[in-house]
Amino acid sequence: MPLDTSSYSLALLRLDGRRWNELRRIHAQISTQPSADGSSYLEMGNTKVICIVSGPAEGKRGAGAGGGGERDQSNIVVEISVAGFSGVDRKRRRNDRRTTELQHTITQALQATVYTSHYGGSTITISLHVLAQDGALLAACINAATLALIDAGVPMSDYLVACTAGSTTHASASAPQKPVGQQASIPGLSSLSGGGNFEDTDDPLLDLNGLEEQELPFLTVATLGGERDAVVVCLLETRVHAARVEEMLAVGVDGCKRVREILDGVVRVHGRRMVEGG
């Protein structure tokens, strides 16, 4: 699937100068909050998230807005706090529907990844603080939570990593094909073509930013690293033709492999520093 990018036309570059299969800059740190059981800070492009993990701690009866109540399993509670200055809309919203859905999605993903049977009856609280939003919010929260859980020493089956993937045009089975000059698109996302009517090519994009997410259909995919590449989360928040989902999913899974390499490098560097300093 990767294109030959040895001689890449400038017309095919995206708004931020990336090719279709390139990730944004990812910067991550572990143990950013010394007083917490586990913490992390992660940037995916201009999306910035802080994660703090508390526990495993003794659980309370009836506690668990986000997990199961089984006594032989630990209860995972995810809380997301979005700063009022994180996006264009500066209104502070509580109990937002989208935030609740993100909390539920992250909780279910972590329940399938963390060895909850090792801490029966306990509660693991994951607090995510969103400082800036510029696309891939769910993916950034999942990656930050993974690093914080590793810092807290919570056993997991593997790295849970996430990435977004999109497609350059909206597919519609009923709408007639428009001429290229009439296609609704944003600069840098459509390839140049000659005059006349041509059939659109549906090219995938990896790791969408905020502007691209507003204009294009996209999905968020999270996988367990390693050779399995088991898909744990596949969330499609926009309408897209079914024939293009498989292509987007393949690009997203490939992006998750690269995100895993980056996060693994962050963990290994932190581990070496601890060994050298201890």
Wavefront OBJ file of the C-alpha trace (Angstrom):
o trace
v 0.000 0.000 0.000
v 2.757 2.629 0.703
v 3.455 4.918 -2.221
v 6.812 5.597 -3.817
v 7.608 8.917 -2.148
v 11.088 9.360 -3.634
v 9.747 12.140 -5.866
v 6.621 13.426 -4.144
v 4.544 16.185 -5.693
v 3.932 19.202 -3.487
v 0.297 19.081 -4.537
v -0.097 15.827 -2.602
v 1.201 17.223 0.678
v -1.261 17.964 3.442
v -1.810 21.303 5.149
v 0.920 20.669 7.713
v 3.400 19.396 5.110
v 2.996 15.680 5.820
v 2.529 12.887 3.314
v -0.575 10.727 3.594
v 1.179 8.002 5.621
v 3.134 10.181 8.062
v 2.419 10.629 11.771
v 2.483 13.958 13.501
v 5.217 14.625 16.036
v 4.693 12.543 19.190
v 6.322 13.682 22.425
v 5.771 11.765 25.663
v 7.084 11.708 29.228
v 6.583 9.361 32.176
v 6.465 10.167 35.904
v 5.566 13.791 35.384
v 3.731 13.856 38.752
v 6.019 12.390 41.455
v 3.233 12.217 44.047
v 0.973 10.073 41.845
v 1.089 6.292 41.554
v 1.563 6.720 37.811
v 1.540 9.686 35.464
v 2.360 10.689 31.922
v 2.291 13.610 29.527
v 1.708 13.095 25.826
v 1.559 15.287 22.747
v 0.236 14.099 19.388
v 0.731 17.094 17.166
v -0.974 19.936 18.999
v -3.181 17.649 21.080
v -1.841 17.584 24.635
v -2.987 15.270 27.439
v -1.898 14.681 31.031
v -2.793 11.347 32.658
v -2.679 10.495 36.366
v -3.278 6.985 37.716
v -4.344 6.308 41.300
v -4.324 2.767 42.635
v -4.864 -0.074 42.628
v -6.610 0.925 45.845
v -9.242 -0.699 47.985
v -12.545 -0.350 46.190
v -15.783 0.997 47.579
v -19.134 -0.697 47.362
v -21.154 0.631 44.490
v -18.194 2.560 43.104
v -17.599 2.183 39.433
v -19.041 4.587 36.985
v -16.917 2.947 34.379
v -16.236 -0.648 35.353
v -17.739 -3.883 36.534
v -18.627 -4.616 40.135
v -17.165 -8.112 40.356
v -15.193 -8.748 43.518
v -12.611 -10.944 41.787
v -11.821 -8.239 39.242
v -10.407 -4.769 39.703
v -12.639 -1.863 38.779
v -11.275 0.671 36.264
v -12.682 4.185 36.495
v -11.820 6.714 33.777
v -12.367 10.430 34.276
v -11.781 12.976 31.500
v -11.454 16.669 32.213
v -11.337 19.020 29.224
v -9.842 22.441 29.879
v -11.918 25.388 28.754
v -8.973 26.780 26.798
v -8.186 23.493 25.032
v -10.174 24.234 21.882
v -11.869 26.958 19.904
v -15.040 26.601 21.982
v -13.987 27.955 25.361
v -17.157 26.923 27.180
v -16.617 24.566 30.083
v -19.000 21.649 29.761
v -19.739 19.098 32.433
v -21.256 15.688 31.793
v -20.829 16.225 28.074
v -22.158 13.337 26.009
v -19.006 13.000 23.930
v -16.834 12.991 27.048
v -18.992 10.270 28.569
v -18.663 8.165 25.419
v -14.878 8.587 25.427
v -14.717 7.531 29.078
v -16.766 4.422 28.361
v -14.677 3.504 25.305
v -11.369 3.866 27.186
v -12.717 1.899 30.149
v -13.823 -1.025 27.983
v -10.502 -1.040 26.135
v -8.455 -1.077 29.331
v -10.642 -3.779 30.880
v -9.582 -6.001 27.980
v -5.898 -5.094 28.380
v -5.171 -4.836 32.120
v -4.887 -8.019 34.186
v -7.774 -7.035 36.428
v -7.800 -10.410 38.195
v -4.499 -9.556 39.911
v -6.183 -6.897 42.049
v -9.576 -8.338 42.921
v -11.962 -5.853 44.497
v -9.634 -2.883 43.991
v -10.174 0.315 42.015
v -7.820 1.850 39.465
v -8.675 5.481 38.770
v -7.392 7.061 35.569
v -7.713 10.845 35.342
v -7.146 12.386 31.915
v -6.714 16.146 31.601
v -6.987 17.527 28.069
v -4.921 20.696 27.703
v -5.197 21.195 23.934
v -7.265 19.637 21.151
v -6.160 19.317 17.552
v -7.479 15.961 16.403
v -7.014 12.358 17.578
v -8.306 13.130 21.083
v -9.371 9.550 21.860
v -6.098 8.165 20.508
v -4.048 10.595 22.605
v -6.018 9.713 25.748
v -5.506 5.970 25.190
v -1.772 6.377 24.571
v -1.349 8.611 27.623
v -3.289 6.148 29.797
v -1.068 3.291 28.614
v 2.102 5.139 29.638
v 0.651 6.131 33.008
v -0.426 2.556 33.773
v 3.060 1.324 32.920
v 4.519 3.955 35.241
v 2.161 2.797 38.007
v 3.326 -0.803 37.564
v -0.108 -2.103 36.596
v 0.312 -5.371 34.646
v -0.989 -5.284 31.068
v -0.991 -7.882 28.315
v 0.789 -5.446 25.955
v 0.928 -1.835 24.879
v -2.514 -0.484 24.064
v -1.832 2.104 21.342
v -4.195 4.112 19.189
v -4.169 6.198 16.032
v -6.646 7.767 13.611
v -7.104 7.187 9.899
v -9.303 8.948 7.377
v -10.135 9.166 3.705
v -9.812 12.119 1.367
v -13.357 12.249 -0.038
v -16.842 11.564 1.228
v -18.409 8.612 -0.548
v -22.093 8.696 -1.361
v -23.895 5.871 -3.117
v -26.809 8.068 -4.165
v -25.136 11.355 -5.062
v -23.947 11.740 -8.679
v -20.263 12.238 -9.356
v -19.283 15.928 -9.446
v -16.613 17.417 -11.655
v -13.265 17.793 -9.971
v -13.568 21.568 -9.883
v -16.780 21.322 -7.821
v -15.567 18.877 -5.188
v -15.787 20.215 -1.645
v -12.373 19.799 -0.131
v -9.738 21.682 1.785
v -6.390 22.633 0.258
v -3.710 19.987 0.402
v -6.066 17.005 0.556
v -7.044 16.549 -3.075
v -4.743 15.616 -5.907
v -4.407 17.800 -8.970
v -6.162 16.645 -12.109
v -6.796 18.012 -15.545
v -9.986 19.637 -16.732
v -13.216 17.790 -17.301
v -14.997 15.104 -15.290
v -12.889 12.466 -13.561
v -13.659 9.788 -11.033
v -12.309 10.593 -7.550
v -9.628 8.430 -5.992
v -10.218 7.565 -2.345
v -6.806 7.995 -0.741
v -6.360 7.169 2.958
v -4.770 9.545 5.449
v -2.979 8.716 8.688
v -3.208 10.649 11.968
v -5.646 13.424 11.124
v -5.388 16.850 12.700
v -8.345 18.895 13.896
v -9.098 20.608 10.576
v -8.932 17.328 8.670
v -11.315 15.683 11.142
v -13.861 18.430 10.495
v -13.761 17.889 6.736
v -13.124 14.165 6.247
v -14.528 10.842 7.456
v -12.205 9.149 9.939
v -11.985 6.360 12.477
v -9.969 5.746 15.619
v -8.351 2.339 15.974
v -6.546 0.942 19.013
v -4.541 -2.264 18.946
v -2.549 -4.439 21.287
v 1.045 -4.280 20.102
v 3.262 -7.160 19.176
v 2.781 -9.651 16.402
v -0.926 -10.132 17.009
v -2.116 -6.596 16.211
v -5.429 -7.394 17.874
v -7.910 -4.562 17.310
v -9.412 -3.547 20.652
v -11.111 -0.290 19.638
v -12.522 0.704 16.261
v -14.632 3.834 16.571
v -16.092 5.435 13.451
v -17.612 8.822 14.290
v -18.560 9.903 10.772
v -20.506 8.396 7.908
v -18.416 6.636 5.277
v -19.000 4.085 2.544
v -18.490 0.543 3.795
v -16.059 -0.242 0.978
v -13.569 2.284 2.356
v -13.584 1.172 5.995
v -11.213 -1.744 5.385
v -8.673 0.554 3.718
v -8.864 3.070 6.555
v -8.558 0.311 9.140
v -5.437 -1.108 7.471
v -3.781 2.317 7.494
v -4.756 2.842 11.140
v -3.323 -0.509 12.237
v -0.067 0.276 10.457
v 0.022 3.633 12.243
v -0.509 1.908 15.603
v 2.629 -0.164 14.989
v 4.672 2.996 14.637
v 3.048 4.598 17.675
v 3.945 1.495 19.685
v 7.598 1.837 18.681
v 7.613 5.445 19.865
v 5.962 4.672 23.210
v 8.225 1.678 23.754
v 11.237 3.927 23.189
v 9.915 6.383 25.807
v 9.477 3.580 28.349
v 12.935 2.152 27.696
v 14.618 5.552 28.027
v 12.811 6.150 31.319
v 13.815 2.701 32.558
v 17.474 3.307 31.744
v 17.380 6.623 33.615
v 15.909 4.928 36.675
v 18.593 2.215 36.610
v 21.410 4.721 36.148
v 20.047 7.037 38.830
v 19.126 4.353 41.348
l 1 2 3 4 5 6 7 8 9 10 11 12 13 14 15 16 17 18 19 20 21 22 23 24 25 26 27 28 29 30 31 32 33 34 35 36 37 38 39 40 41 42 43 44 45 46 47 48 49 50 51 52 53 54 55 56 57 58 59 60 61 62 63 64 65 66 67 68 69 70 71 72 73 74 75 76 77 78 79 80 81 82 83 84 85 86 87 88 89 90 91 92 93 94 95 96 97 98 99 100 101 102 103 104 105 106 107 108 109 110 111 112 113 114 115 116 117 118 119 120 121 122 123 124 125 126 127 128 129 130 131 132 133 134 135 136 137 138 139 140 141 142 143 144 145 146 147 148 149 150 151 152 153 154 155 156 157 158 159 160 161 162 163 164 165 166 167 168 169 170 171 172 173 174 175 176 177 178 179 180 181 182 183 184 185 186 187 188 189 190 191 192 193 194 195 196 197 198 199 200 201 202 203 204 205 206 207 208 209 210 211 212 213 214 215 216 217 218 219 220 221 222 223 224 225 226 227 228 229 230 231 232 233 234 235 236 237 238 239 240 241 242 243 244 245 246 247 248 249 250 251 252 253 254 255 256 257 258 259 260 261 262 263 264 265 266 267 268 269 270 271 272 273 274 275 276 277 278
